[in-house]
Amino acid sequence: MQSITLIDTSCWIEALRVSGNKKIRKKVHELLVEGRAAWCEMILLELWNGARGRSERRMLDDLKQEITMLPISGEVWSLARKLARDCREEGKTVPSTDILIVSCGLGNKTEIEHQDKHFDVILEIHSKTDF
């Protein structure tokens, strides 16, 4: 069985734009075709918040039927709190939404596709801690 990949908002934005980064668009398309694309409610909220017009909202509704929705369980929330504390202790300020999305990917044991420098910071700090 192929692994699921959590696709962050940063990649969805590029993938859904006609003028988006071609490399990212190709990667997201491949994940969709292979049935490996996943997101979580936080990503969906971010996309809905940025959706312009009825057609973009309809596209998100259509995609919602096709993409795996990863749960944000109590374990994911606990991991997010720990990562937030670890980031703060390292002197790094990162958005809580990014911490939650990374925690969702880690907690659900998925790969994470992103184009967000904050994710790199969080993942680096995570790699230095015991879980």
OpenMM code with the backbone's topology and positions (N, CA, C; nanometers):
from openmm import Vec3, app, unit

residues = "MET GLN SER ILE THR LEU ILE ASP THR SER CYS TRP ILE GLU ALA LEU ARG VAL SER GLY ASN LYS LYS ILE ARG LYS LYS VAL HIS GLU LEU LEU VAL GLU GLY ARG ALA ALA TRP CYS GLU MET ILE LEU LEU GLU LEU TRP ASN GLY ALA ARG GLY ARG SER GLU ARG ARG MET LEU ASP ASP LEU LYS GLN GLU ILE THR MET LEU PRO ILE SER GLY GLU VAL TRP SER LEU ALA ARG LYS LEU ALA ARG ASP CYS ARG GLU GLU GLY LYS THR VAL PRO SER THR ASP ILE LEU ILE VAL SER CYS GLY LEU GLY ASN LYS THR GLU ILE GLU HIS GLN ASP LYS HIS PHE ASP VAL ILE LEU GLU ILE HIS SER LYS THR ASP PHE".split()
positions = [
    Vec3(0.0838, -0.1189, 0.0000),
    Vec3(0.0000, 0.0000, 0.0000),
    Vec3(0.0883, 0.1254, 0.0000),
    Vec3(0.0508, 0.2211, -0.0818),
    Vec3(0.1260, 0.3461, -0.0894),
    Vec3(0.0912, 0.4354, 0.0283),
    Vec3(0.1886, 0.5143, 0.0668),
    Vec3(0.1675, 0.6023, 0.1811),
    Vec3(0.0841, 0.7243, 0.1423),
    Vec3(0.0152, 0.7759, 0.2414),
    Vec3(-0.0649, 0.8973, 0.2261),
    Vec3(0.0270, 1.0167, 0.2516),
    Vec3(0.0021, 1.1261, 0.1806),
    Vec3(0.0803, 1.2479, 0.1989),
    Vec3(-0.0126, 1.3626, 0.2351),
    Vec3(0.0146, 1.4246, 0.3478),
    Vec3(-0.0589, 1.5436, 0.3885),
    Vec3(-0.0073, 1.6606, 0.3050),
    Vec3(-0.0962, 1.7230, 0.2296),
    Vec3(-0.0588, 1.8350, 0.1430),
    Vec3(-0.0996, 1.9640, 0.2123),
    Vec3(-0.0009, 2.0458, 0.2435),
    Vec3(-0.0256, 2.1712, 0.3132),
    Vec3(-0.0911, 2.2745, 0.2216),
    Vec3(-0.1514, 2.3718, 0.2844),
    Vec3(-0.2167, 2.4829, 0.2153),
    Vec3(-0.1215, 2.5496, 0.1163),
    Vec3(0.0046, 2.5640, 0.1537),
    Vec3(0.1025, 2.6299, 0.0666),
    Vec3(0.1140, 2.5600, -0.0683),
    Vec3(0.0997, 2.4292, -0.0709),
    Vec3(0.1044, 2.3544, -0.1964),
    Vec3(-0.0298, 2.3569, -0.2685),
    Vec3(-0.1389, 2.3477, -0.1925),
    Vec3(-0.2712, 2.3539, -0.2565),
    Vec3(-0.2895, 2.4855, -0.3313),
    Vec3(-0.2446, 2.5940, -0.2715),
    Vec3(-0.2588, 2.7249, -0.3361),
    Vec3(-0.1865, 2.7241, -0.4705),
    Vec3(-0.0650, 2.6735, -0.4726),
    Vec3(0.0102, 2.6660, -0.5990),
    Vec3(-0.0572, 2.5725, -0.6979),
    Vec3(-0.1049, 2.4588, -0.6484),
    Vec3(-0.1648, 2.3578, -0.7355),
    Vec3(-0.2963, 2.4041, -0.7972),
    Vec3(-0.3707, 2.4842, -0.7250),
    Vec3(-0.5023, 2.5262, -0.7737),
    Vec3(-0.4967, 2.6521, -0.8601),
    Vec3(-0.3832, 2.7182, -0.8629),
    Vec3(-0.3646, 2.8360, -0.9480),
    Vec3(-0.3201, 2.7935, -1.0875),
    Vec3(-0.3796, 2.8520, -1.1877),
    Vec3(-0.3375, 2.8242, -1.3248),
    Vec3(-0.1905, 2.8622, -1.3438),
    Vec3(-0.1494, 2.9701, -1.2788),
    Vec3(-0.0110, 3.0173, -1.2913),
    Vec3(0.0786, 2.9671, -1.1779),
    Vec3(0.0335, 2.8669, -1.1037),
    Vec3(0.1110, 2.8156, -0.9911),
    Vec3(0.2385, 2.7455, -1.0342),
    Vec3(0.3274, 2.7254, -0.9394),
    Vec3(0.4544, 2.6581, -0.9622),
    Vec3(0.4302, 2.5216, -1.0276),
    Vec3(0.4891, 2.4999, -1.1448),
    Vec3(0.4628, 2.3779, -1.2223),
    Vec3(0.5076, 2.2510, -1.1498),
    Vec3(0.6199, 2.2599, -1.0808),
    Vec3(0.6702, 2.1426, -1.0082),
    Vec3(0.5730, 2.1023, -0.8968),
    Vec3(0.5235, 2.2013, -0.8245),
    Vec3(0.4287, 2.1731, -0.7159),
    Vec3(0.2967, 2.1230, -0.7734),
    Vec3(0.2500, 2.1885, -0.8793),
    Vec3(0.1252, 2.1445, -0.9432),
    Vec3(0.1348, 1.9995, -0.9868),
    Vec3(0.2486, 1.9614, -1.0444),
    Vec3(0.2675, 1.8238, -1.0908),
    Vec3(0.2654, 1.7271, -0.9723),
    Vec3(0.3361, 1.7601, -0.8651),
    Vec3(0.3424, 1.6724, -0.7474),
    Vec3(0.2031, 1.6512, -0.6872),
    Vec3(0.1281, 1.7608, -0.6692),
    Vec3(-0.0065, 1.7491, -0.6120),
    Vec3(-0.0958, 1.6673, -0.7047),
    Vec3(-0.0864, 1.6918, -0.8341),
    Vec3(-0.1664, 1.6154, -0.9309),
    Vec3(-0.1353, 1.4658, -0.9201),
    Vec3(-0.0066, 1.4312, -0.9120),
    Vec3(0.0329, 1.2906, -0.8991),
    Vec3(-0.0265, 1.2286, -0.7730),
    Vec3(-0.0190, 1.3014, -0.6619),
    Vec3(-0.0744, 1.2495, -0.5360),
    Vec3(-0.2257, 1.2292, -0.5468),
    Vec3(-0.2927, 1.3214, -0.6133),
    Vec3(-0.4375, 1.3078, -0.6325),
    Vec3(-0.4712, 1.1854, -0.7185),
    Vec3(-0.4028, 1.1721, -0.8308),
    Vec3(-0.4279, 1.0613, -0.9229),
    Vec3(-0.3993, 0.9270, -0.8566),
    Vec3(-0.2937, 0.9223, -0.7761),
    Vec3(-0.2564, 0.7984, -0.7070),
    Vec3(-0.3441, 0.7703, -0.5848),
    Vec3(-0.4324, 0.8648, -0.5498),
    Vec3(-0.5176, 0.8462, -0.4325),
    Vec3(-0.4413, 0.8605, -0.3014),
    Vec3(-0.3289, 0.9323, -0.3028),
    Vec3(-0.2440, 0.9461, -0.1848),
    Vec3(-0.2572, 1.0827, -0.1182),
    Vec3(-0.3375, 1.1719, -0.1743),
    Vec3(-0.3502, 1.3081, -0.1213),
    Vec3(-0.4354, 1.3088, 0.0052),
    Vec3(-0.3902, 1.3874, 0.1028),
    Vec3(-0.4654, 1.4025, 0.2279),
    Vec3(-0.4568, 1.5473, 0.2725),
    Vec3(-0.5541, 1.5845, 0.3537),
    Vec3(-0.5531, 1.7144, 0.4198),
    Vec3(-0.6229, 1.6986, 0.5528),
    Vec3(-0.6316, 1.8048, 0.6282),
    Vec3(-0.7017, 1.8019, 0.7562),
    Vec3(-0.7948, 1.9226, 0.7615),
    Vec3(-0.8773, 1.9280, 0.8631),
    Vec3(-0.9743, 2.0374, 0.8731),
    Vec3(-0.9070, 2.1744, 0.8781),
    Vec3(-0.7877, 2.1834, 0.9374),
    Vec3(-0.7192, 2.3132, 0.9447),
    Vec3(-0.6794, 2.3609, 0.8051),
    Vec3(-0.6306, 2.2708, 0.7231),
    Vec3(-0.5948, 2.3061, 0.5858),
    Vec3(-0.7189, 2.3466, 0.5087),
    Vec3(-0.8244, 2.2700, 0.5249),
    Vec3(-0.9493, 2.3030, 0.4565),
    Vec3(-1.0015, 2.4398, 0.5001),
    Vec3(-0.9911, 2.4706, 0.6269),
    Vec3(-1.0328, 2.6020, 0.6767),
    Vec3(-0.9491, 2.7125, 0.6115),
    Vec3(-0.8177, 2.6927, 0.6054),
    Vec3(-0.7324, 2.7932, 0.5423),
    Vec3(-0.7695, 2.8131, 0.3955),
    Vec3(-0.7971, 2.7038, 0.3256),
    Vec3(-0.8358, 2.7154, 0.1851),
    Vec3(-0.9710, 2.7834, 0.1683),
    Vec3(-1.0676, 2.7470, 0.2514),
    Vec3(-1.1991, 2.8119, 0.2463),
    Vec3(-1.1871, 2.9609, 0.2763),
    Vec3(-1.1011, 2.9950, 0.3701),
    Vec3(-1.0819, 3.1347, 0.4060),
    Vec3(-1.0281, 3.2161, 0.2884),
    Vec3(-0.9491, 3.1530, 0.2032),
    Vec3(-0.8917, 3.2232, 0.0895),
    Vec3(-0.9678, 3.2058, -0.0409),
    Vec3(-1.0712, 3.1215, -0.0385),
    Vec3(-1.1463, 3.0955, -0.1623),
    Vec3(-1.2151, 3.2226, -0.2110),
    Vec3(-1.2016, 3.2450, -0.3407),
    Vec3(-1.2650, 3.3617, -0.4020),
    Vec3(-1.3749, 3.3146, -0.4950),
    Vec3(-1.4938, 3.3429, -0.4564),
    Vec3(-1.6068, 3.3147, -0.5441),
    Vec3(-1.6619, 3.1745, -0.5331),
    Vec3(-1.7761, 3.1605, -0.5956),
    Vec3(-1.8517, 3.0355, -0.5917),
    Vec3(-1.7767, 2.9195, -0.6573),
    Vec3(-1.7077, 2.9464, -0.7674),
    Vec3(-1.6401, 2.8378, -0.8387),
    Vec3(-1.5272, 2.7773, -0.7547),
    Vec3(-1.4524, 2.8597, -0.6831),
    Vec3(-1.3457, 2.8057, -0.5984),
    Vec3(-1.4032, 2.7268, -0.4818),
    Vec3(-1.5131, 2.7746, -0.4256),
    Vec3(-1.5763, 2.6989, -0.3163),
    Vec3(-1.6320, 2.5661, -0.3679),
    Vec3(-1.6869, 2.5656, -0.4878),
    Vec3(-1.7397, 2.4423, -0.5468),
    Vec3(-1.6250, 2.3435, -0.5722),
    Vec3(-1.5118, 2.3958, -0.6190),
    Vec3(-1.3959, 2.3108, -0.6427),
    Vec3(-1.3496, 2.2465, -0.5115),
    Vec3(-1.3468, 2.3234, -0.4036),
    Vec3(-1.3077, 2.2677, -0.2739),
    Vec3(-1.4065, 2.1617, -0.2277),
    Vec3(-1.5342, 2.1869, -0.2486),
    Vec3(-1.6358, 2.0865, -0.2128),
    Vec3(-1.6154, 1.9578, -0.2919),
    Vec3(-1.5852, 1.9715, -0.4220),
    Vec3(-1.5620, 1.8542, -0.5050),
    Vec3(-1.4384, 1.7777, -0.4582),
    Vec3(-1.3320, 1.8512, -0.4293),
    Vec3(-1.2090, 1.7871, -0.3821),
    Vec3(-1.2299, 1.7171, -0.2484),
    Vec3(-1.3128, 1.7752, -0.1643),
    Vec3(-1.3371, 1.7182, -0.0316),
    Vec3(-1.3895, 1.5750, -0.0411),
    Vec3(-1.4611, 1.5458, -0.1484),
    Vec3(-1.5162, 1.4111, -0.1673),
    Vec3(-1.4087, 1.3100, -0.2073),
    Vec3(-1.2963, 1.3598, -0.2604),
    Vec3(-1.1935, 1.2731, -0.3164),
    Vec3(-1.0702, 1.2553, -0.2281),
    Vec3(-1.0503, 1.3438, -0.1319),
    Vec3(-0.9248, 1.3479, -0.0581),
    Vec3(-0.9431, 1.2942, 0.0836),
    Vec3(-0.8446, 1.2194, 0.1295),
    Vec3(-0.8472, 1.1647, 0.2642),
    Vec3(-0.8412, 1.2785, 0.3664),
    Vec3(-0.9329, 1.2777, 0.4608),
    Vec3(-0.9346, 1.3757, 0.5691),
    Vec3(-0.8691, 1.3117, 0.6905),
    Vec3(-0.7541, 1.3634, 0.7297),
    Vec3(-0.6840, 1.3100, 0.8459),
    Vec3(-0.7437, 1.3678, 0.9736),
    Vec3(-0.7610, 1.2851, 1.0752),
    Vec3(-0.8188, 1.3344, 1.1996),
    Vec3(-0.7181, 1.4155, 1.2821),
    Vec3(-0.7701, 1.5136, 1.3514),
    Vec3(-0.6913, 1.5881, 1.4491),
    Vec3(-0.7378, 1.5371, 1.5854),
    Vec3(-0.6738, 1.4298, 1.6260),
    Vec3(-0.7118, 1.3585, 1.7484),
    Vec3(-0.6518, 1.4265, 1.8712),
    Vec3(-0.6870, 1.3739, 1.9862),
    Vec3(-0.6277, 1.4215, 2.1107),
    Vec3(-0.4769, 1.4040, 2.1103),
    Vec3(-0.4299, 1.2950, 2.0518),
    Vec3(-0.2861, 1.2706, 2.0409),
    Vec3(-0.2192, 1.3792, 1.9555),
    Vec3(-0.2850, 1.4192, 1.8472),
    Vec3(-0.2309, 1.5247, 1.7603),
    Vec3(-0.2248, 1.6568, 1.8367),
    Vec3(-0.3306, 1.6880, 1.9119),
    Vec3(-0.3298, 1.8119, 1.9919),
    Vec3(-0.2176, 1.8096, 2.0956),
    Vec3(-0.1955, 1.6951, 2.1599),
    Vec3(-0.0865, 1.6835, 2.2579),
    Vec3(0.0494, 1.7052, 2.1919),
    Vec3(0.0668, 1.6463, 2.0766),
    Vec3(0.1909, 1.6647, 2.0023),
    Vec3(0.2082, 1.8117, 1.9633),
    Vec3(0.1003, 1.8757, 1.9218),
    Vec3(0.1065, 2.0180, 1.8838),
    Vec3(0.1495, 2.1041, 2.0026),
    Vec3(0.0938, 2.0760, 2.1193),
    Vec3(0.1335, 2.1532, 2.2376),
    Vec3(0.2821, 2.1328, 2.2691),
    Vec3(0.3291, 2.0094, 2.2584),
    Vec3(0.4703, 1.9816, 2.2843),
    Vec3(0.5585, 2.0518, 2.1816),
    Vec3(0.5207, 2.0458, 2.0554),
    Vec3(0.5998, 2.1127, 1.9519),
    Vec3(0.6001, 2.2640, 1.9708),
    Vec3(0.4863, 2.3192, 2.0116),
    Vec3(0.4800, 2.4640, 2.0379),
    Vec3(0.5774, 2.5017, 2.1482),
    Vec3(0.5785, 2.4223, 2.2538),
    Vec3(0.6699, 2.4482, 2.3654),
    Vec3(0.8154, 2.4323, 2.3207),
    Vec3(0.8429, 2.3269, 2.2454),
    Vec3(0.9792, 2.3026, 2.1980),
    Vec3(1.0264, 2.4154, 2.1060),
    Vec3(0.9382, 2.4624, 2.0188),
    Vec3(0.9744, 2.5738, 1.9302),
    Vec3(1.0061, 2.6983, 2.0119),
    Vec3(0.9227, 2.7269, 2.1104),
    Vec3(0.9435, 2.8444, 2.1952),
    Vec3(1.0752, 2.8332, 2.2714),
    Vec3(1.1037, 2.7130, 2.3232),
    Vec3(1.2286, 2.6917, 2.3966),
    Vec3(1.3512, 2.7082, 2.3063),
    Vec3(1.3337, 2.6831, 2.1767),
    Vec3(1.4424, 2.7026, 2.0801),
    Vec3(1.4477, 2.8470, 2.0312),
    Vec3(1.3556, 2.9306, 2.0810),
    Vec3(1.3534, 3.0706, 2.0395),
    Vec3(1.2894, 3.0933, 1.9045),
    Vec3(1.2110, 2.9983, 1.8579),
    Vec3(1.1458, 3.0079, 1.7275),
    Vec3(0.9974, 3.0366, 1.7452),
    Vec3(0.9501, 3.1385, 1.6778),
    Vec3(0.8083, 3.1711, 1.6787),
    Vec3(0.7490, 3.1257, 1.5464),
    Vec3(0.6566, 3.0326, 1.5539),
    Vec3(0.5905, 2.9814, 1.4337),
    Vec3(0.4394, 2.9851, 1.4555),
    Vec3(0.3635, 3.0024, 1.3481),
    Vec3(0.2182, 3.0078, 1.3623),
    Vec3(0.1608, 2.8782, 1.4204),
    Vec3(0.0648, 2.8938, 1.5076),
    Vec3(-0.0011, 2.7775, 1.5688),
    Vec3(-0.0655, 2.6878, 1.4641),
    Vec3(-0.1179, 2.7472, 1.3579),
    Vec3(-0.1805, 2.6666, 1.2527),
    Vec3(-0.0769, 2.5738, 1.1882),
    Vec3(0.0441, 2.6237, 1.1675),
    Vec3(0.1493, 2.5403, 1.1086),
    Vec3(0.1884, 2.4283, 1.2038),
    Vec3(0.1971, 2.4592, 1.3314),
    Vec3(0.2292, 2.3560, 1.4307),
    Vec3(0.1220, 2.2476, 1.4299),
    Vec3(-0.0034, 2.2873, 1.4237),
    Vec3(-0.1125, 2.1899, 1.4227),
    Vec3(-0.1086, 2.1031, 1.2973),
    Vec3(-0.0839, 2.1638, 1.1819),
    Vec3(-0.0809, 2.0869, 1.0575),
    Vec3(0.0361, 1.9884, 1.0576),
    Vec3(0.1537, 2.0329, 1.0982),
    Vec3(0.2683, 1.9420, 1.1068),
    Vec3(0.2372, 1.8297, 1.2052),
    Vec3(0.1794, 1.8629, 1.3186),
    Vec3(0.1445, 1.7620, 1.4193),
    Vec3(0.0452, 1.6610, 1.3636),
    Vec3(-0.0469, 1.7081, 1.2818),
    Vec3(-0.1441, 1.6179, 1.2199),
    Vec3(-0.0726, 1.5184, 1.1288),
    Vec3(0.0206, 1.5676, 1.0492),
    Vec3(0.0961, 1.4776, 0.9620),
    Vec3(0.1790, 1.3781, 1.0414),
    Vec3(0.2498, 1.4287, 1.1417),
    Vec3(0.3335, 1.3410, 1.2247),
    Vec3(0.2489, 1.2415, 1.3033),
    Vec3(0.1418, 1.2916, 1.3637),
    Vec3(0.0561, 1.2057, 1.4456),
    Vec3(-0.0139, 1.0970, 1.3655),
    Vec3(-0.0400, 1.1258, 1.2384),
    Vec3(-0.1044, 1.0273, 1.1510),
    Vec3(-0.0029, 0.9502, 1.0672),
    Vec3(0.1251, 0.9748, 1.0959),
    Vec3(0.2356, 0.9029, 1.0314),
    Vec3(0.2312, 0.9124, 0.8793),
    Vec3(0.2148, 1.0357, 0.8305),
    Vec3(0.2133, 1.0586, 0.6865),
    Vec3(0.3343, 1.1412, 0.6452),
    Vec3(0.3610, 1.1402, 0.5187),
    Vec3(0.4569, 1.2347, 0.4627),
    Vec3(0.3873, 1.3702, 0.4611),
    Vec3(0.4652, 1.4778, 0.4557),
    Vec3(0.4083, 1.6126, 0.4526),
    Vec3(0.4682, 1.6868, 0.3341),
    Vec3(0.3837, 1.7285, 0.2428),
    Vec3(0.4265, 1.8074, 0.1271),
    Vec3(0.3939, 1.9529, 0.1577),
    Vec3(0.4964, 2.0381, 0.1524),
    Vec3(0.4751, 2.1782, 0.1889),
    Vec3(0.5741, 2.2683, 0.1179),
    Vec3(0.5464, 2.3963, 0.1216),
    Vec3(0.6344, 2.5008, 0.0690),
    Vec3(0.6429, 2.6133, 0.1712),
    Vec3(0.6487, 2.5795, 0.2973),
    Vec3(0.6410, 2.6763, 0.4055),
    Vec3(0.7647, 2.6625, 0.4941),
    Vec3(0.8422, 2.7690, 0.5048),
    Vec3(0.9665, 2.7641, 0.5837),
    Vec3(0.9404, 2.7322, 0.7305),
    Vec3(0.8222, 2.7685, 0.7811),
    Vec3(0.7907, 2.7362, 0.9204),
    Vec3(0.7859, 2.5847, 0.9424),
    Vec3(0.7401, 2.5115, 0.8425),
    Vec3(0.7348, 2.3660, 0.8542),
    Vec3(0.8753, 2.3099, 0.8712),
    Vec3(0.9709, 2.3650, 0.7963),
    Vec3(1.1090, 2.3192, 0.8083),
    Vec3(1.1609, 2.3408, 0.9501),
    Vec3(1.1288, 2.4557, 1.0086),
    Vec3(1.1711, 2.4858, 1.1460),
    Vec3(1.1091, 2.3856, 1.2431),
    Vec3(0.9791, 2.3643, 1.2314),
    Vec3(0.9084, 2.2724, 1.3213),
    Vec3(0.9628, 2.1310, 1.3076),
    Vec3(0.9801, 2.0850, 1.1839),
    Vec3(1.0289, 1.9489, 1.1615),
    Vec3(1.1718, 1.9309, 1.2106),
    Vec3(1.2537, 2.0335, 1.1981),
    Vec3(1.3906, 2.0258, 1.2492),
    Vec3(1.3898, 2.0138, 1.4020),
    Vec3(1.3086, 2.0949, 1.4669),
    Vec3(1.2987, 2.0893, 1.6134),
    Vec3(1.2427, 1.9533, 1.6563),
    Vec3(1.1435, 1.9055, 1.5841),
    Vec3(1.0859, 1.7730, 1.6148),
    Vec3(1.1921, 1.6636, 1.6054),
    Vec3(1.2793, 1.6741, 1.5055),
    Vec3(1.3807, 1.5704, 1.4859),
    Vec3(1.4828, 1.5671, 1.6010),
    Vec3(1.4925, 1.6756, 1.6768),
    Vec3(1.5887, 1.6824, 1.7874),
    Vec3(1.5285, 1.6390, 1.9211),
    Vec3(1.3978, 1.6136, 1.9244),
    Vec3(1.3326, 1.5802, 2.0517),
    Vec3(1.2925, 1.4337, 2.0543),
    Vec3(1.2698, 1.3839, 2.1721),
    Vec3(1.2240, 1.2456, 2.1888),
    Vec3(1.0730, 1.2413, 2.1872),
    Vec3(1.0198, 1.1502, 2.1094),
    Vec3(0.8732, 1.1297, 2.1065),
    Vec3(0.8431, 0.9860, 2.1272),
] * unit.nanometer
topology = app.Topology()
chain = topology.addChain("A")
for resn in residues:
    res = topology.addResidue(resn, chain)
    for name in ("N", "CA", "C"):
        topology.addAtom(name, app.Element.getBySymbol(name[0]), res)
